[in-house]
Amino acid sequence: MQSLIIALPAVVLEAPRLVIEDPDSIVLEEHVGIEIFEPGSDIEREVDWDRLFQVLVYTGAAWALTMGLLVVILIPLIVLGLVGIDFVSLQILFAPWSFLILTLSEVGFLVPPIVYARRHNLPLASIGLKVGKPITEALYGLLYGMAMLVANLAITFFIGYLIPTPTDGGDQLFAVSGLPEFVAWVAVMFCVVGLGEEVAFRGFLQRRVEIYFQLRRSDNKRIALIITAVIFSAVHLDIIGFPARFVLGLFLGRLAQRRRYSIIGPAFAHGFNNSMVVLLASLGF
């Protein structure tokens, strides 16, 4: 079960148009004369090792905060089990609605990247939180989400064939009992899991890894894509699910690159994949 992926000021001169590419460039306003992007206006001009290490620390902090919130939410659920709801086996922890509540802890992925942006006087667009063209982004997200789901199912089936594992427990976690519960799952997958993880791993981490290698390697985009996909899969602490999440990370990272790191598309694709997994699990697949 996989889940748990501005127009800048222009300088007007009496000369032909010149554009210097910037990692954050999306749209230039039309002016007469030269239009020059100013690298570093909406994101770091460059990322050295010290800055990249700081980014990695913030990414780790995002994961740690998410785990901390998970424990904070878990404690009252355990207490409810101990006081009599299910004293023997604490089955309350494995109820779909309990797992839904626990999933809200992934809001923790949003906090450190936002803190980082504020501390460095960067706009939220620097971590992917920009609107762009929402309908276009959502359509790209839907296309990538469908491709991700196919890859997800294929890899999961193949791994399950090679390494047979019990699946009943995992299926029970997503066995939603009705439409309202499923709608709640969809909302959480899109607005919490998809958004939080994509800001942390694509808008924040991958983008800066890409800038770090920009002056060091010609294949900086590919390297950033692979490194981020590895980290994204590793933090889920699921060895068996690692290959599927790695491939999903490649899909999400490539989409982020194609959409110039607007996170709407990747968040939509991530939420769609996860929502369909919940639906298929509920249907017994």
Secondary structure, DSSP 8 states (H G I E B T S, - for coil): -------------SS-------TT-------SS-----TTSSS-S---HHHHHHHHHHHHHHHHHHHHHHHHHHHHHHHHIIIIISTTT-GGGGSHHHHHHHHGGGGGGTHHHHHHHHHTT--GGGGT---S-HHHHHHHHHHHHHHHHHHHHHHHHHHHHHS----HHHHHHT---SHHHHHHHHHHIIIIIIHHHHIIIIIIIIHHHHHHHHTT-TTHHHHHHHHHHHHHHHTT--TTTHHHHHHHHHHHHHHHHHTTT-SHHHHHHHHHHHHHHHHHHHTT-
